[in-house]
């Protein structure tokens, strides 16, 4: 299944929405990592051209977690799918609420494509906020409560038998500067890999 084609089949085409143009076997996906937002240049996204900006921080985090991956294909082969919560690039330094609202149905449908997911990792506050909106429809409450991520990380949260793990943004320059956050993301990735048994 091609993720982009399937989502466009379900929701129609929207030129401002950037989707992962990647073939996956839905049943093989055991974990989904939800990053904050698509990059300005789609070639720099997780499944873009070689040498993507996003993978330049993501691959080292997996390696720091003791997971010997070199490419996005290696990550996908492990049953780990990576996507972005907000499907349109930022127009300023902050993520616009309107972009989150417009992207939400796409993220929700995207997650529904994977029936055997055991873990969802929420990489940053935007991903956490948007996933809470999806979960709230069923739970009538947030799956991840308010609070600092470093305090929430050690608590197991679940939504429909899926372990939901709040973590930190894994793309962009900030993660390189804040080594303590990089270490925590690596710990979270190691935990995710342990849960899915890879």
N, C-alpha and C positions, 0 to 999 in steps of 0.2 A: 504494500500500500504506500502510495506517495502522500505524505502528510498534507502538503499544500493542495494537491488536487482533491483530496478527500474533504478537506475543510471548505474549499471553494464549492464543491458539490453540495455540501450541507448548508452553507451559509451564503453562497453567491460570491461574486468577485468584488473586491474592494481595493482599488489601486493604492490607497494609503496604508493598507495593512500588509506587513512583511511576514511571510510564513516560511517555515522550514521546508525547502524543496528537496526532500530526502525520502528515499524509500526505506521503510521499516517493516518488520513482521510484528504486528501489534501484540501478539501473544508472547513474544520474546522479551518485551519490555517489563522489567521488574521494578525499576526506579525511575522517577522523573525529577530532574533538577530544574527549578524555575528561577532563572536569572531575572534581573530587573527589567531591562529594556533593550530593544534592538539597536545596533549601532547605526550611525549616519549612513555608512557604506555597507550594503548587504554582503559584499565580498568579505568583510571583516567579521561576519557572524560565525557562529559555531560550525555551520555546515557550508560556509562560503569558500572562497578560493584558498589556495595553500598559503600558509603563513598568516592566518587570520589573527587579528588583534585580540579577539576574545580567547582564542586557544593559547595565546602566549602566556596568559596567567592561569588558565584552567588546567592545562596539562601538568605544569609544575606542582599544582595543588594535589592532583591525583598521585604524582610521584612522591610527594612529601608524605602522603598517606600510606605509602608502601605499595601502591598499585602501579605495576610496570606498564603504563600505557605511553604510546608515542603519538597517536593520532586520534581524531574524533571517531574514526571507524573502530579503533580498539575499545573505546568507551562504549560505543553502541553495541559491539559484540558481547560486552559484559551484561547487556540488558539494561543499560543506563541511557536514557534519552534526555537531552538538554534542550530547553526552550526558553523563551523570554515571555515574561508576564505582559509587558506592554509591547504591542506589535507595530508601533510607529516611533521613529526617532524623536528625541527631545528637540524642542524648538528653543528652549532656554536652558538654564542650569538645573531647573527643577522639572520633575515629571508632572505634566499637566493632569489635573483631575479628569478633564474631558478625554484625554488619551487613554487613561485607565478605564474609563467607562466604555469607550468605543472598543477597546481591546478585550474586555471581560468576556463577552459571548464566545469569542474566538478561543480564548484560553480554556474556557469551560468545555467547549466541544472537543478541543484538542486532547484534554485529559480523559474525556470519555472514550477516546479511540483505543485506550490501552486497558483491557479488562483484567489483567493479572498483576497490576502494580501493587507492590508491597510497601514502598517508601516514596514519599514526596519530600524533597528538600526545598525549602524556601530560602533563596539566596538574597537576603536583604528585606528591608521594610516594605517596599512596594510589592514584592512577591507575597509577603505575609498578608498584607492588607487585601490584595486581590483574591488570594486563596480563601481568606476568612469570609469574603463576600459570597464566594461559591458555596462554602460549607454552611453559611448561615441560612441558606434556603432550606436545607434539610434539618440542621441542628437547632435552628432558631437562636443560635449564639455563635460566638467566635470559637474556632477550634484552637487557635493560639491566642491566649489572653494578652492583654497589654503588659508591657514590661521590657526591661533590657534583655537583649538577645543572650548576652553571656549568662544571665540568670535562668533564662528559659531553656537553654540548650540541654540541661541535664534531666529535664522532665519529659517522660514519654507522652506524646499527644497522639490521639488516633481519630481518624474520620473514616467511617465505613470500613473498619479493619485495616486501614492504611496508616502506617506510622508516618506522622507528619513532623518533620524536623526543621525548626527555625535555625538559620545560620546567617552568614554574612555574604555580601556581594562578592562574586568571584572574578569579576572583570574590571578592567580599568586600572588606573595608576594607584588608587588608594590601597588596594590589597598589597601592593609591593612595598608601600611605605609602612603600613601597619603590620609588622611581623607577628604580633600577638594574634591579630585577627586571622592572618594566613594560617597560623598554627591551629587555631580553633576550627577553621574550615577544613583543614586536612584531617583533623580528628573526626569531624562530622562525616566526611567522605569515607573514612575507614569504618566508621560505625554503620553507615549505609551499606557498604560492600559486605560487611559481616552479616547484616540482616538478610540481604538477598542471597547470601551463600555463594558468593563468587570469589 
